[in-house]
Amino acid sequence: MEQTVIAVFTKFDTAQTKKGTIFKIWDQYGSEWATFNQSVWENAKQYQGVQAKHTGDFVPGADGFSESKWLKNSEPLNGSVSAQPPNPVPPQANVFAAAEAQPEPPGPIPVAGPEYQRAKHPNEQRAIRKAVALQAAIATLPNLETKLSDPNQVLAIAEVWERWLVGEL
């Protein structure tokens, strides 16, 4: 289905296929466009980094989620023949520039202050131990020789695990 969209092309490349050279173009959102027509590709290159109207066929993929974008034409947004940027794309909107940028060296690791080091709840450690003990009790159920008939028996096993975690056993 043919559609016209306003986009900013940021990257251009070519690749060889069985049908010949395919000309690939990416917009500021990382969407890939393609054409087999070199003149269409050259025309689109003059609008690199500026908003322009791009017309193409949008073909749904076999998976139902993806779509192929086949470029047919590119023209300036404001109708003039020159490709002057009316609204330049901010650098953070270009996914390729962000991916290719050199990572910043890591700084010092901040140390948590005393307000984050103390327990948030007076029984926080006990609650954690109870949760771990209950998980351990449930994990042991398939390994028991006798199947349990009462849910309270699971809680009794969890209490044994909790006492073991505390160091009482």
C-alpha positions in Angstrom: 0.0 0.0 0.0 1.5 3.3 -1.0 1.9 5.9 1.8 3.6 9.2 2.2 5.4 9.9 5.5 7.5 12.7 6.9 10.8 11.3 8.1 14.4 12.2 8.5 16.9 9.8 6.8 20.0 9.4 8.8 22.0 6.5 7.2 22.5 5.2 3.7 24.1 1.9 2.5 24.2 -0.5 -0.4 24.2 -4.3 -0.6 24.5 -6.9 -3.3 21.6 -9.4 -3.8 20.7 -11.9 -6.4 18.5 -9.3 -8.1 21.3 -6.7 -8.1 22.2 -3.8 -5.9 19.8 -2.9 -3.2 20.0 0.6 -1.8 19.1 0.8 1.9 18.1 3.9 3.9 17.4 4.2 7.6 15.3 7.0 9.3 15.7 8.6 12.7 13.7 5.8 14.3 15.8 3.0 12.9 13.2 1.9 10.4 14.8 0.5 7.2 13.7 1.6 3.7 15.0 0.0 0.5 14.9 0.6 -3.3 16.5 -1.1 -6.3 16.5 2.3 -8.1 19.7 4.2 -7.7 18.2 7.5 -8.8 15.6 7.3 -6.1 18.3 6.6 -3.6 20.5 9.5 -4.8 17.5 11.8 -4.6 16.8 10.7 -1.0 20.5 11.3 -0.1 20.1 15.0 -0.7 17.6 15.1 2.2 19.8 13.4 4.7 19.4 14.9 8.2 16.3 17.0 7.3 12.6 16.4 7.4 11.2 15.5 4.0 8.2 13.8 2.5 9.0 10.2 1.4 6.6 8.1 -0.6 6.8 4.4 -0.7 5.1 1.0 -0.7 4.5 -0.5 2.7 4.3 -4.2 2.3 3.2 -6.3 5.4 5.5 -9.1 6.4 4.5 -12.7 6.4 4.7 -12.7 10.3 2.0 -10.1 10.5 4.2 -7.7 12.6 6.9 -6.4 10.3 6.6 -4.5 7.1 8.9 -3.7 4.2 9.2 -0.1 3.1 10.1 0.3 -0.5 11.0 3.9 -1.3 9.6 5.5 -4.5 10.2 9.2 -4.1 11.5 11.9 -1.8 10.7 15.5 -1.9 11.3 18.5 0.3 8.8 19.2 3.1 8.1 22.8 2.3 7.9 22.3 -1.5 11.1 24.1 -2.4 13.7 22.5 -4.4 16.6 23.1 -2.0 17.1 20.7 0.9 17.5 23.3 3.7 16.7 21.9 7.1 13.5 23.5 8.4 13.6 21.5 11.6 16.9 19.8 12.2 16.7 16.5 14.1 18.0 16.7 17.6 21.0 14.4 18.2 19.1 12.3 20.8 16.5 11.4 18.2 19.0 9.7 15.9 19.2 6.1 17.1 22.3 5.4 15.0 24.3 8.3 16.4 23.4 7.1 19.9 24.5 3.5 19.2 27.8 4.5 17.5 28.7 7.1 20.1 31.7 6.3 22.4 30.5 5.2 25.8 31.4 7.5 28.7 33.9 6.1 31.1 32.3 5.0 34.4 32.6 7.3 37.3 33.0 6.5 40.9 30.3 4.1 42.3 28.2 6.0 44.8 28.0 4.6 48.3 24.6 4.3 49.9 24.0 6.6 52.7 23.0 5.4 56.2 19.3 6.0 55.5 19.4 3.2 52.8 21.6 0.9 54.8 19.4 0.4 57.8 16.4 -1.9 57.7 13.2 -0.4 56.4 11.0 -2.5 58.7 12.0 -3.8 62.2 11.2 -7.4 61.1 12.6 -7.1 57.6 15.2 -9.8 58.0 12.7 -12.2 59.6 10.2 -11.6 56.8 12.9 -12.4 54.3 13.9 -15.6 56.2 10.2 -16.7 56.3 9.8 -16.2 52.6 13.0 -18.2 51.8 12.0 -20.9 54.2 8.5 -21.2 52.7 10.1 -21.5 49.2 12.4 -24.2 50.5 9.5 -26.0 52.0 7.5 -26.0 48.8 10.6 -27.1 46.8 10.9 -30.2 49.1 7.3 -31.3 48.6 8.0 -33.4 45.4 10.9 -35.2 47.2 8.8 -36.4 50.2 8.0 -40.1 50.5 4.6 -39.4 52.0 2.3 -37.0 50.4 1.0 -34.2 52.7 -2.7 -34.1 53.5 -2.9 -30.8 55.4 -1.5 -27.4 54.3 -0.4 -26.8 57.9 2.2 -29.5 57.4 3.8 -27.3 54.7 4.0 -24.5 57.2 5.5 -26.8 59.8 8.3 -27.7 57.2 8.8 -24.0 56.5 9.2 -23.3 60.3 11.9 -26.0 60.4 13.7 -24.4 57.4 13.4 -21.0 59.1 15.0 -22.3 62.3 17.8 -23.8 60.2 18.4 -20.4 58.5 18.6 -18.7 61.9 21.1 -21.3 63.0 19.0 -22.9 65.7 19.3 -26.4 64.1 
